[in-house]
């Protein structure tokens, strides 16, 4: 009998938990003879939920966050120099001068950027991050944990988290193979890469090509295309409640059909409450013409603000808010942790809504797994309020260029056209869904429900190499 191989899966945030703990990935891995242990770096106690976990403690070097910011700046500048495309400037975050300490840090970073070319600066910063992280007690704790566990592979579920650098360096220094997962469809153009590993897993050939384009130190043989497990729950019919049960649980009107308004975070869509209000007005217009419609509002899981309260109160007869089942474990956005129950909630929201409306969200792919269309909001509000923000900029972002055809979504170009677009989504969805499926196939390897099996096979290939 062959020896069971052990894989440590580093969970630096809740997204990795959703993709690799709550899906069928664990069952698939165990069926293939792999032992999976989660290296849990989140605030949630996985052991209490019945998952095998290990933990370690320690802090990253105080300078690493500054250097990571410099790396992003250098890499974005290199992207502009390489492509001649100024859109990469829109991925930058402004430096902070809110106090003396932050101001001094920002001045130091400006000086550093001014005295180094993008390519040489990025190489120097990457080297310095590794040097500093290897000097930390946290790195030594990682070496100790890995020496005790002796895994055959260390896999990180998110390529952008700086706390994962020390564990990856420790594994590489001990001769343990390392891999990471590019966890989101829009990450690579943003220059968010923090990890340098032996292997990289991507959603698609499109994402693999992006990875090789932006990071010329990565070789093609290091990259495997597997798809992502995050869409697999949508194909598991046992998760879907009967319509009457779901409607009763969330006090929905059984006589109505519902569309879903999927909220964005405040940075991506600062005018989301107005867009929700406009959608409610459009539904009222349609209902006056004989349509029996309602809106299910699913807010962005990391948005706990009260910015929608007035719109929800005004339209309580039209809008039912069904909040995501995520747990807030801290103040930062990456300390908001998804629960297994939220997967079922999202699957059922999609199953029992007719379409989704949002501003440029990947929910287009979640809904197309159920053969349902998406409408993208594509207009600015009359009183912009937020300087420099516009939907025109949003849809110029690089990840939207992967869209094979504009027919992949419906476009709401004004509040006045919203009712007509919703009607089209309800009555004539075939063309939109067909084009959305073509987009989904480009973004995520098909069949989408086979991602966990493909990832497991890639792990075995790495281990046995």
Secondary structure, DSSP 8 states (H G I E B T S, - for coil): ----EEEEEEE-SHHHHHHHTSSTHHHHHHHTTEEEEEEE-SSS-SGGGT--EE-------TTHHHHHHHHHHHHHHHHHHHH--GGGGGG------SSHHHHHHHHHHHHHHHTS-HHHHHHHHHHHHHHHHTTSHHHHHHHHHHHHH--SEEEES-TT-TTHHHHHHHHHHTT--EEEE---TTSGGGT------SEEEESSHHHHHHHHHH-TTS-GGGEEE---GGGGGGG-GGG---HHHHHHHTT--TT-EEEEEE---TTT-TTHHHHHHHHHHHHHHHHHTT--EEEEEE--TT---STTHHHHHHTTTTEEE----EEE-SSSGGGEEE-HHHHHHHHHHHHT-S-EEESS-THHHHHHTTT--EEEE----SS--STT--HHHHTTSGGGGG-S-GGGSEEE-SGGGHHHHHHHHHH--HHHHHHHHHHHHHHS-SSGGGHHHHHHHHHHHHHH-
